[in-house]
């Protein structure tokens, strides 16, 4: 307890020195973060291979490159983001200077995820740095080799006073959550998100929660399944990357009945094309993170009828391997539809059109992502207008979440707040309203002082009401 509290107090003192304020300091730290990613690429690949058997290609594409791009984008834009903004003036402000000052919040707690332990934590660390904050970094204990590597590398590359790594599991995280922070960012399950939000409420600490949910795919009857790059290939890629352990992965498919059989056949052949006759031998498939998660997914498979199995279903508990699996004829009441799968199982439900798809999607919690495959823009817009999700991609998967110029976050049960790019800066910045007025021209404000009179009230009405009848700020 004392050690945890001391670390947070040290961070507060470091922030109060003003060291993080200069833009040049922020850029230097971001460049050091890029140096870390460049120079330690092999170590990162090795760590993720040990934790998740994540393929090198996936580690570089979805972890290292993404984090470097986020840092580079921040470097290129931090000067513009940090400048004061000057809103248009109302009549009573004509003689004043009014602007919005961009201030860092202070000390931010980052609680990382195990499934993308570099990308997610480092993207959030970019947010902390570019906005001029200090940070306590808590990697997930479920990817222990990567967590140890982060704890080793951060003090080698970044300012030791402003950025500290805190290792441990639930007891250590619980101690951290008893401290007062200026913001907490958490990536993980909705259940833990509620625990973090409750702890944060004790200190009135704002939170940014990137959670999850059952992200649906809708395949319309006009989807071209004969293209070289098929709908099935895009869905399979997004689903089975990292063996389905992706918060924005397609969770289930709502497929129009007219193209259902063709879609299932394409999906089956695509899995074979990507991972071979025996996917267990493929070097391009990760593994389930631990025994507990393996058993959770195993239970889902054992609970499904074998008659509904299209492909997959094979498991090896010793190596934590689960084959890319597809089920057909799935119904809303099936246990596999109760909660986020977070594994390599793809249920496919037949629907008779976009109206039924909308009804199914709106019948459960708002998801983190929604994927639509359709040629008709009318259908696309109908689906987007009548559903809610953290983000959406049309005719592909994951792309909205990979873009650093778009906000990434959930809505409702899938999270609150957003980050990436400028949205990261905004999430960890206080916009301080400044009204700068001179001490002269007292006659212009004399009407506001007691003793109050009808004449002065008329003057106030005239001076503070704009021409459309809306009230402006009082003098």
SVG drawing of the C-alpha trace seen along z (x, -y; Angstrom):
<svg xmlns="http://www.w3.org/2000/svg" viewBox="-38 -55 56 89">
<polyline fill="none" stroke="black" stroke-width="0.4" points="0.0,0.0 2.7,-2.5 4.8,-1.7 1.8,-2.1 0.8,-5.4 4.4,-6.6 4.6,-5.8 1.5,-7.9 2.7,-10.8 6.1,-10.7 4.2,-11.0 2.2,-13.9 5.4,-15.7 7.0,-15.0 4.0,-16.5 3.9,-19.5 7.5,-20.4 6.1,-21.3 8.6,-19.0 5.8,-17.6 4.5,-21.0 7.0,-21.9 6.0,-20.5 9.7,-19.7 9.8,-17.4 6.7,-15.5 8.1,-15.1 11.4,-13.8 9.6,-11.2 7.5,-10.1 10.6,-9.7 12.1,-7.6 9.0,-5.4 9.5,-4.9 13.2,-4.1 12.0,-1.4 9.7,0.1 12.4,0.1 15.3,1.3 13.3,3.9 11.3,5.4 12.8,8.9 12.3,8.9 8.7,7.9 8.1,10.6 9.7,13.2 7.6,12.1 4.3,12.3 5.4,15.7 5.8,17.0 2.6,15.4 0.2,16.1 2.2,17.9 1.4,14.8 2.8,15.0 5.6,12.5 3.6,11.1 0.7,10.3 2.9,8.9 4.5,6.5 1.3,5.6 -1.1,5.2 1.2,4.3 4.5,2.6 3.6,0.8 0.3,-0.4 2.0,-1.9 4.7,-3.5 2.2,-5.1 0.2,-6.4 3.3,-8.0 4.4,-9.5 1.0,-11.0 1.1,-12.6 4.6,-14.0 3.4,-15.6 0.3,-17.2 1.1,-18.0 1.9,-21.6 -1.4,-22.2 -3.4,-20.3 -1.8,-22.2 -2.5,-25.7 -5.2,-27.7 -8.4,-28.0 -10.3,-31.2 -14.1,-30.9 -16.2,-33.6 -17.2,-36.4 -20.6,-37.4 -21.5,-41.1 -20.5,-41.5 -17.0,-40.0 -16.1,-42.4 -13.5,-44.2 -12.2,-41.0 -9.8,-38.2 -11.5,-34.8 -9.8,-31.6 -9.6,-27.9 -6.3,-26.8 -5.3,-23.1 -4.0,-21.8 -2.8,-18.3 -4.8,-16.5 -2.0,-15.3 -1.3,-11.6 -3.0,-8.9 -3.4,-5.2 -3.2,-2.9 -4.5,0.7 -3.5,2.7 -4.9,5.7 -3.3,9.1 -4.5,9.7 -2.7,6.8 -0.4,5.9 1.9,3.6 -0.5,1.9 -3.2,1.0 -0.9,0.0 1.5,-1.9 -1.3,-3.7 -2.6,-4.9 0.9,-5.8 1.2,-8.0 -2.0,-9.7 -0.5,-10.3 2.8,-11.7 1.3,-13.9 -1.1,-15.6 1.6,-16.3 0.6,-14.0 2.5,-11.6 1.6,-7.9 1.5,-4.8 1.5,-1.8 0.0,1.5 0.5,4.3 -1.8,7.3 -0.4,10.2 -2.1,12.6 0.7,11.9 3.5,12.1 6.5,12.3 5.4,9.1 4.6,7.4 8.1,8.1 9.6,6.8 7.6,3.6 8.7,3.1 12.3,3.5 12.2,1.3 10.1,-1.7 12.6,-3.1 15.4,-2.5 13.7,-4.7 11.3,-7.1 11.6,-9.6 11.9,-7.6 10.2,-10.2 7.2,-10.6 6.5,-7.1 6.5,-4.1 5.5,-0.5 3.6,1.4 3.5,5.2 1.1,7.6 -2.3,9.1 -5.7,8.4 -4.3,7.5 -1.8,5.0 -4.4,3.5 -6.8,3.2 -4.2,1.2 -3.6,-1.0 -7.4,-1.7 -7.5,-3.0 -5.2,-5.9 -6.4,-9.1 -5.6,-9.7 -6.6,-12.4 -7.9,-9.8 -8.0,-6.0 -7.9,-4.2 -8.8,-0.5 -9.1,2.0 -10.9,5.3 -14.2,6.8 -17.4,5.0 -17.4,6.8 -14.0,5.5 -14.9,2.1 -17.7,1.8 -15.3,2.5 -12.9,-0.1 -15.6,-2.7 -16.9,-2.0 -13.4,-2.5 -12.8,-5.6 -16.1,-7.1 -14.6,-7.2 -12.2,-9.9 -14.5,-11.4 -11.8,-10.2 -13.0,-10.2 -12.5,-7.0 -12.0,-5.9 -13.2,-2.3 -12.6,-0.3 -14.6,2.8 -16.2,5.2 -19.4,7.0 -20.8,9.2 -19.8,7.3 -22.1,8.4 -21.5,8.9 -24.4,8.4 -24.0,10.0 -26.6,8.7 -28.0,10.7 -26.3,8.4 -22.8,9.1 -20.5,10.4 -19.1,13.7 -17.3,14.5 -14.6,11.8 -11.0,12.9 -11.0,11.1 -14.3,12.4 -16.6,11.3 -15.8,14.6 -12.0,14.0 -12.4,10.6 -14.6,11.9 -12.3,14.9 -9.2,12.7 -10.8,10.4 -12.2,13.3 -9.2,15.7 -6.4,13.2 -4.9,13.7 -7.2,16.7 -10.3,14.6 -8.9,12.8 -9.6,9.3 -12.1,6.9 -13.4,5.8 -13.4,9.2 -16.6,10.3 -18.5,12.2 -21.3,13.6 -22.7,13.3 -26.2,12.4 -26.3,13.7 -29.2,13.2 -30.7,16.5 -30.2,16.0 -26.4,16.1 -26.1,18.3 -24.9,21.5 -22.5,19.8 -21.1,17.8 -20.6,20.9 -18.9,22.7 -16.6,19.7 -15.9,19.5 -14.9,23.1 -12.6,23.0 -11.1,19.7 -10.1,21.2 -8.4,24.1 -6.7,21.6 -5.4,19.5 -4.4,22.2 -4.1,25.4 -5.7,28.9 -4.6,29.1 -4.7,25.6 -2.9,26.9 0.3,27.0 -0.1,23.5 2.5,21.0 0.0,18.3 -2.4,19.1 -2.0,17.9 -3.1,19.8 -5.6,19.2 -3.9,17.2 -4.4,19.5 -6.2,22.6 -9.1,20.7 -10.0,19.1 -9.4,22.4 -11.9,24.1 -14.4,21.3 -14.3,21.7 -14.2,25.5 -17.5,25.4 -19.1,23.4 -18.0,25.9 -19.1,28.9 -22.5,27.2 -23.1,27.0 -24.7,29.7 -22.2,31.4 -24.9,31.3 -24.4,27.5 -20.6,27.7 -19.5,26.4 -15.7,26.6 -13.3,26.8 -14.2,27.9 -10.8,29.5 -9.1,28.7 -5.8,29.5 -5.8,28.4 -2.1,29.0 -1.1,26.5 -4.3,24.4 -5.1,24.8 -8.7,24.4 -9.3,24.7 -11.0,21.9 -14.6,23.0 -17.9,22.1 -21.4,23.1 -24.6,22.8 -28.3,22.8 -27.5,20.9 -30.3,19.2 -30.4,16.2 -31.3,18.5 -28.2,20.7 -25.6,20.4 -23.0,19.3 -25.0,16.1 -25.2,15.2 -21.9,13.3 -18.8,12.2 -17.0,15.3 -13.5,13.9 -12.2,17.0 -12.1,18.7 -15.8,19.7 -18.0,18.0 -21.8,18.6 -23.7,17.9 -27.4,17.0 -29.8,16.9 -31.9,13.7 -34.4,12.6 -33.1,9.1 -31.8,6.0 -34.9,5.5 -34.5,8.8 -30.8,8.0 -31.6,4.7 -34.1,6.3 -31.5,8.9 -28.7,6.3 -30.9,4.0 -32.1,6.9 -28.8,7.0 -26.2,4.6 -24.6,2.1 -21.4,3.7 -18.0,2.2 -18.1,2.7 -20.5,3.4 -19.6,4.8 -21.8,4.4 -21.3,6.2 -23.6,4.7 -23.5,3.0 -26.6,1.0 -25.9,-2.3 -29.6,-2.5 -29.2,0.7 -26.0,-0.4 -27.4,-3.7 -30.6,-2.0 -28.4,0.3 -26.2,-2.5 -29.2,-4.8 -31.1,-2.2 -28.4,-0.6 -25.7,-1.8 -22.2,-0.6 -18.8,-2.0 -17.7,-2.1 -18.5,-0.5 -16.8,0.7 -18.6,1.2 -17.4,4.0 -14.5,4.9 -13.6,5.5 -11.5,3.8 -10.6,0.8 -12.3,-1.9 -10.5,-0.7 -7.1,-0.8 -7.4,-4.4 -5.6,-6.9 -7.6,-9.8 -10.9,-8.3 -12.1,-8.1 -11.9,-4.5 -14.2,-3.6 -17.4,-2.0 -20.9,-3.0 -23.1,-1.8 -21.9,1.6 -19.0,1.6 -17.3,-1.3 -17.2,-5.1 -14.8,-7.7 -12.6,-7.4 -9.0,-7.8 -6.5,-7.6 -4.9,-10.6 -6.4,-13.9 -9.1,-12.1 -6.3,-10.7 -5.1,-14.3 -8.6,-15.5 -9.3,-12.6 -6.4,-13.6 -6.7,-17.3 -8.7,-19.8 -10.1,-22.6 -9.8,-25.6 -12.0,-28.6 -10.2,-31.9 -11.9,-35.4 -9.2,-38.1 -10.6,-41.6 -8.9,-44.9 -9.5,-47.0 -10.7,-50.0 -14.0,-50.8 -15.9,-50.3 -18.8,-52.2 -19.6,-49.3 -20.3,-47.0 -21.8,-49.5 -25.4,-48.3 -24.7,-45.0 -24.0,-46.4 -26.5,-47.0 -28.7,-48.8 -30.6,-47.1 -33.0,-49.3 -35.4,-48.7 -33.3,-50.9 -30.2,-48.8 -32.2,-45.6 -33.3,-46.9 -29.7,-47.7 -28.6,-44.2 -31.3,-42.7 -30.2,-44.8 -26.5,-44.0 -26.8,-40.3 -29.5,-39.1 -28.4,-38.3 -30.5,-39.0 -32.0,-35.5 -33.4,-35.8 -30.9,-33.6 -29.2,-34.9 -25.5,-35.5 -23.2,-35.6 -23.7,-38.2 -21.3,-41.1"/>
</svg>
